[in-house]
Amino acid sequence: MATHNPTEAEAFQQFLALQVASVGRTKSPEELVRLWRSREQEQRDTLSALEEGIADMEAGRVHPFTAVNDEIRRKHGWTSNG
């Protein structure tokens, strides 16, 4: 079964429909466009952060969560739960 990736126009239409069905009824068209654009920027920022994290992982610049968690707990004098 093929999946359909919506075009930008279709995605914007879906966004508008969801907004108008909820809080968007009180917003002007300009406010809705600003909201859409800020959402797009947030998605680009998130993707960039994920790509950076993957690059760090591939380059060996990461530490296991348990090691970092243990270090933070020692530093602040917190004890483990359990």
C-alpha positions as CSV (number, residue, x, y, z in Angstrom):
1,M,0.0,0.0,0.0
2,A,1.5,3.3,-1.1
3,T,1.6,6.2,1.3
4,H,0.7,9.7,0.3
5,N,3.0,12.5,1.4
6,P,0.9,15.7,1.4
7,T,2.1,18.6,-0.6
8,E,2.9,21.8,1.3
9,A,-0.4,23.2,0.2
10,E,-2.3,20.1,1.4
11,A,-0.4,20.2,4.8
12,F,-1.3,23.9,5.2
13,Q,-4.9,23.1,4.4
14,Q,-5.0,20.4,7.0
15,F,-3.3,22.7,9.5
16,L,-5.9,25.4,8.8
17,A,-8.8,22.9,9.2
18,L,-7.5,21.8,12.6
19,Q,-6.9,25.4,13.7
20,V,-10.3,26.6,12.6
21,A,-11.9,23.6,14.3
22,S,-10.3,24.6,17.6
23,V,-8.6,27.9,18.6
24,G,-8.1,29.2,15.1
25,R,-11.6,30.6,14.8
26,T,-10.5,33.6,16.8
27,K,-7.3,34.2,14.9
28,S,-6.8,36.3,11.8
29,P,-5.4,34.8,8.6
30,E,-2.1,36.6,9.3
31,E,-1.9,35.0,12.7
32,L,-2.6,31.6,11.3
33,V,0.2,32.1,8.7
34,R,2.6,33.2,11.4
35,L,1.7,30.1,13.5
36,W,2.2,27.9,10.4
37,R,5.6,29.4,9.8
38,S,6.7,29.1,13.4
39,R,5.6,25.5,13.3
40,E,7.7,24.9,10.2
41,Q,10.8,26.6,11.8
42,E,10.3,24.4,14.9
43,Q,10.3,21.3,12.7
44,R,13.5,22.4,10.9
45,D,15.2,23.1,14.2
46,T,14.1,19.7,15.5
47,L,15.4,17.9,12.4
48,S,18.7,19.8,12.7
49,A,19.1,18.8,16.3
50,L,18.4,15.2,15.5
51,E,20.9,15.2,12.6
52,E,23.5,16.8,15.0
53,G,22.8,14.1,17.6
54,I,23.2,11.3,15.0
55,A,26.5,12.8,13.8
56,D,27.7,13.0,17.4
57,M,26.7,9.4,18.0
58,E,28.4,8.2,14.8
59,A,31.6,10.1,15.8
60,G,31.5,8.6,19.3
61,R,30.8,11.9,21.1
62,V,28.0,10.6,23.3
63,H,27.8,8.9,26.7
64,P,25.3,6.3,27.9
65,F,22.3,7.8,29.8
66,T,23.1,5.7,32.9
67,A,26.6,7.1,33.1
68,V,25.4,10.7,32.8
69,N,22.6,10.1,35.2
70,D,25.0,8.6,37.8
71,E,27.4,11.5,37.4
72,I,24.6,14.1,37.9
73,R,23.3,12.3,40.9
74,R,26.8,12.1,42.5
75,K,27.4,15.8,41.7
76,H,24.2,16.9,43.5
77,G,24.3,14.3,46.2
78,W,21.1,12.6,45.0
79,T,20.5,9.0,45.7
80,S,19.1,6.4,43.3
81,N,15.6,5.3,43.7
82,G,15.8,1.6,44.3
